[in-house]
Amino acid sequence: MGEPLYSPEYVEGAHSVIRSQLLPRLRRGGDELAADDVAPLLSAVKGHQMAKAALEAAVLDADLRAAGVSMASRLGGVRSRVAAGVSVGISASIEELLETVAGHVESGYLRIKLKVEPGWDLEPVQAVREHFGSGLALQVDANGAYTLADAPHLSKLDAFGLLLVEQPLRDDDISGHAALARKMSTPICLDESITSVAIALDAIERGACAVVNIKAGRVGGYLEAKALHDACFERGVPVWCGGMLETGIGRAANVALASLPGFTLPGDTSASDRYFRRDITEPFVLVSGHLAVPDGPGLGVTPDLQAIDEVTTFKEEIIWQTI
Ligand code: MG
């Protein structure tokens, strides 16, 4: 994103760290550089998971295109289409929210996620539940907006039959989430807190979450995301695929990831037209609430160079010389 408001990373910062810190280290991989080498080569640099994930995804795509293998089969996907959900932001009014949700339900989305925050939680959730009935798959995401002192208030969400409540407390408050989980029956899902497999396993073992939102960028790449999926799958912890407003390039990778067997809940893998008039690949379209998993080599989508050119604001060419 343009500003570091979801995580410490943002576009300009990622650009800078890729150029000055990550690419020079990646060059040490030489001409035989493969996707599995990327994380070890970059491990000396602390954090910057999204910037690292961008590089690993590029190398992985190149590897797979050369080998004629799809991203989904490389990661171990088992489905040809994935169930799609949609995330709805804070609205100006309940009426506007109901109208937005109605549009998404009509489009065929199989799960609705409502963003919540103090002052916009019980009332909108109740309104959506009452208007659309108990059959609507519904969950909420607080992006860390509450504290453990809000537990009695958050527990009132239990009345609405939610699939889960996502990241109610701050990202660094694992013990707070464990304490909250003991006070409410709605399953707790962690998003921002999960920056690696090790942290996820710690959170699961401490009872801080019963569901994990997997975002490849947040954990440093699609290979770590697959490892995180595998670890959760082994322990019977359901996962779903989060989103960061991806273009068709990132969406192709997310849809491939979401085709793994442990992704048993619909993800934030919305169709292209949810965010873009024109995507920079062939658009992802919703068919009966699902997106098709690309089966071509690599990401399986083709960057639309003309569309990219039209929205390009800055260009930098880096000559690849291995050392
Ligand atoms: Mg979230």
Residues whose N, C-alpha, C, O or C-beta is under 5 A from the ligand:
A	BS01	MG	D141 E166 D191
